[in-house]
Structure formats: structure tokens, C-alpha cells
Amino acid sequence: MQLTPFAIFDMDGTLLDSSGMWDHVTDRVLGRFGKTITAAQRLENMTLTIDGTAIMFVEELGVPLTGKDCAALIRAEARAGYAAESRVKPGVREVLAAMQARGVRMCVASGTEKELVDAALSAHGLLDFFAFTLACENPEGKLKPDVYREAQRRFGGPKPGQITVFEDSPAALETARDAGFRTVGIYDA
């Protein structure tokens, strides 16, 4: 694969082995209320923001909280999870260092909120590789290309074909590819 001048990285499941952590967060939050999630709902949830997840938990799964209170509970569980459970995926530091040495400008665009992204990347010594970090602003997360378009804008407006998006989510990869970005799928169980 030829390097593009710009790269957008997802965080959870791409840079950090944290998807299992998010499953634990989900299970702990839902377990407090005797609720469970199906495999299909868990897959759908991968592309949602915390606010989108809270809406799903309240409206689809019947968690007896307001969306705001449910989102606050998810955030608290996520902070604890990033500190205790997430790990840098093998090879990530080496790949980021090599891309940086070749002049590739990189950012992180995550469905996770910016405050959590910055804290997690900083805790793992990865934050300095990136020009900036972004979080999805719409509840549908990466089902829409908004976060990729914002990264493109912050990079100075290169054509989407000059930007490679690294993602573990098939739905997010499809969104980025449909928007004209080059994509690389990262395997995450």
C-alpha cells in the first residue's frame, strides 16, 4: 500500500485494544438494570457515540434513566475501563513512528468523546503522534462521514483520496469509503 500524505485513525479497536473494554462497560451499565444486549445490537453500538449509546440503552433496551443520566454512567464506566483494561495494540507504536518519520500528518477520529480519547492516548504515550483528535458530534457516530470530513477540513482540505482512514468497524469503513477516502481495515475480534 502506498502511503497517503494524511491519515485518520480510529482509536478503539484500531490503536487500542479496548473493544473488549467497551463490551465490559456495556455489560456493567446494562447489568445494573438487569438488561442485556444482543450480538446485533452490540455490533450496531460500535459506531455510536456515548450519547447515541445512551439513547439506544434507554429507548431500545429499557434502561430506566434519562438519556443524559445514562450517558453520564457510561462515561464514568469508560474512564475506569480505559485506565484499567485498555492496551496499545501490537505494532501500533512502530507503525505510527514510521508514518511520522515519512511526514504523514495523522489524527484520531473516534466515536469516543474527545476528553476520553485524549486521556486514553496520553496514558498510553500515543497522543504526541497526532496533529489533533476529534470525536463524532452526531449521535449516529460513524454511520455518517461528518467526523472524517471535519478531519479533512482540519488537515487543510486535501481531496479524500489523499487521506487514508484506518478503522476496525466494517460500518465505519463503508462510510469512509463511500465518502471517497482510502481505507484500511484493522482486524479486531
Disulfide bonds with the S-S distance in Angstrom:
none
